[in-house]
Amino acid sequence: KKGRARNMDDNNKSQTTNLCNQLVGAGTTITLGVVALIFGKKYDDSECDHPLAEWLIILGIVSLASAGLQILGLIFACFSACSEKGTLTNTIATIIYILILLASLIVVIISIVWAVLGGIWRWGSDNNQDTCPHELKLVMEIILIIMIVMYVILVFIITLTCCCLV
């Protein structure tokens, strides 16, 4: 009995840790999205070689969509976990959760492609010729660095999770 109780405690700790990680991730993504939207709306990039303000606005929208999908995924994961296996509720919740995961994957791929494009626009252009506002370029650099760090951490977590489950 003690072994079974310990496994249940470990499982509950794992679920709690996963929930906390998801909430922190969603909070960070919401913050990043709001900051990107605010600065994208604030600056005029008509003098820029590339549409940096529009890049920030689209990044903000994609980030908020990603956070929304994370939160919906948590809700349906809870429905799936809390409902009795084999019931219609469990099946529907599981199907919706899988669809949300697929949509999240698409949003993450779009976000990565958008980050690479933004990095090319920001760091790949001739900075001596670019007349963009310095603040706009600085905000974009900070957001790109935060995104790079977030993706490195995400890859690390996924790798660690896969290694620990084997």
C-alpha positions in Angstrom: 0.0 0.0 0.0 2.8 2.4 0.8 4.3 1.9 -2.7 0.9 2.7 -4.3 0.5 5.8 -2.1 4.0 7.0 -3.0 3.3 6.6 -6.7 0.0 8.6 -6.3 1.9 11.3 -4.4 4.6 11.4 -7.1 1.9 11.6 -9.8 0.1 14.5 -8.0 3.4 16.3 -7.6 4.2 15.8 -11.3 0.7 17.1 -12.3 1.0 20.1 -10.0 4.5 20.9 -11.4 3.1 20.6 -15.0 0.2 22.9 -14.1 2.5 25.5 -12.6 4.8 25.3 -15.6 1.8 25.8 -18.0 0.5 28.8 -16.0 4.0 30.4 -15.8 4.4 29.8 -19.6 1.0 31.3 -20.3 1.7 34.3 -18.1 5.0 34.9 -19.8 3.5 34.5 -23.3 0.6 37.0 -22.4 3.1 39.5 -21.1 5.3 39.2 -24.2 2.3 39.6 -26.4 0.9 42.6 -24.6 4.3 44.3 -24.6 4.8 43.6 -28.3 1.3 45.0 -29.1 1.9 48.1 -27.1 5.2 48.9 -28.7 4.0 47.9 -32.1 1.2 50.4 -31.9 3.4 53.1 -30.3 6.0 53.4 -33.0 5.9 54.4 -36.7 8.1 52.3 -38.9 7.6 54.3 -42.1 11.3 55.2 -42.1 12.4 51.6 -41.5 13.7 49.3 -44.2 11.4 46.5 -42.8 8.0 46.6 -41.2 9.2 46.3 -37.6 6.1 47.7 -35.9 3.9 45.4 -37.9 6.2 42.5 -36.9 5.6 43.4 -33.2 1.8 43.6 -33.7 1.6 40.3 -35.4 3.9 38.7 -32.8 1.7 40.1 -30.1 -1.4 38.6 -31.7 0.3 35.2 -32.2 1.6 35.3 -28.5 -1.9 36.0 -27.2 -3.4 33.2 -29.3 -0.7 30.8 -28.0 -1.5 31.8 -24.4 -5.2 31.3 -25.0 -4.6 27.9 -26.5 -2.4 27.0 -23.5 -5.2 27.9 -21.1 -7.8 26.1 -23.1 -5.5 23.1 -23.2 -5.2 23.1 -19.4 -9.0 23.3 -19.0 -9.7 20.4 -21.4 -6.8 18.4 -19.9 -8.4 18.7 -16.5 -11.8 17.7 -18.0 -10.2 14.7 -19.5 -8.3 13.7 -16.4 -11.2 14.3 -14.0 -13.9 12.5 -16.0 -14.3 8.7 -15.9 -12.4 6.9 -18.6 -14.5 5.6 -21.5 -17.4 8.1 -21.0 -18.6 10.4 -23.7 -17.4 13.4 -21.7 -13.9 11.9 -21.4 -13.7 11.1 -25.1 -14.9 14.5 -26.2 -12.6 16.3 -23.8 -9.6 14.2 -25.0 -10.4 14.9 -28.6 -10.7 18.6 -28.0 -7.5 18.5 -26.0 -5.7 16.8 -28.9 -7.1 19.4 -31.4 -5.9 22.2 -29.1 -2.4 20.6 -28.9 -2.3 20.5 -32.8 -3.4 24.1 -33.0 -0.8 25.0 -30.4 1.9 23.2 -32.5 0.9 25.2 -35.5 1.0 28.5 -33.6 4.5 27.6 -32.2 5.8 26.9 -35.7 4.4 30.2 -36.9 6.0 31.9 -33.9 9.4 30.4 -34.6 9.3 31.3 -38.3 8.1 34.8 -37.3 11.0 35.2 -34.8 13.5 34.1 -37.4 12.1 36.5 -39.9 12.2 39.3 -37.3 15.8 38.4 -36.4 16.8 38.6 -40.1 15.1 42.0 -40.4 16.6 43.4 -37.3 20.1 42.0 -37.3 20.5 41.2 -41.0 20.0 44.6 -42.4 22.6 47.3 -42.8 22.3 49.2 -39.6 24.2 52.2 -40.9 21.6 52.8 -43.6 18.5 52.1 -41.4 16.7 55.1 -40.1 14.3 53.3 -37.8 13.7 54.8 -34.3 16.4 53.4 -31.9 13.7 52.6 -29.3 11.8 50.4 -31.8 15.0 48.5 -32.6 15.8 48.1 -29.0 12.4 46.8 -28.0 12.5 44.4 -30.9 16.0 43.1 -29.8 14.8 42.6 -26.2 11.7 40.7 -27.4 13.8 38.5 -29.8 16.2 37.7 -27.0 13.4 36.8 -24.6 11.9 34.6 -27.3 15.2 32.8 -27.9 15.6 32.2 -24.2 12.0 30.9 -24.0 12.6 28.5 -26.9 15.9 27.3 -25.4 14.1 26.6 -22.1 11.2 24.9 -23.9 13.6 22.6 -25.8 15.5 21.9 -22.5 12.2 21.0 -20.7 11.0 18.8 -23.5 14.4 17.0 -23.7 14.5 16.6 -19.9 11.0 15.3 -19.9 11.7 12.8 -22.7 14.9 11.6 -21.0 13.2 11.2 -17.6 10.3 9.2 -19.0 12.5 6.6 -20.7 
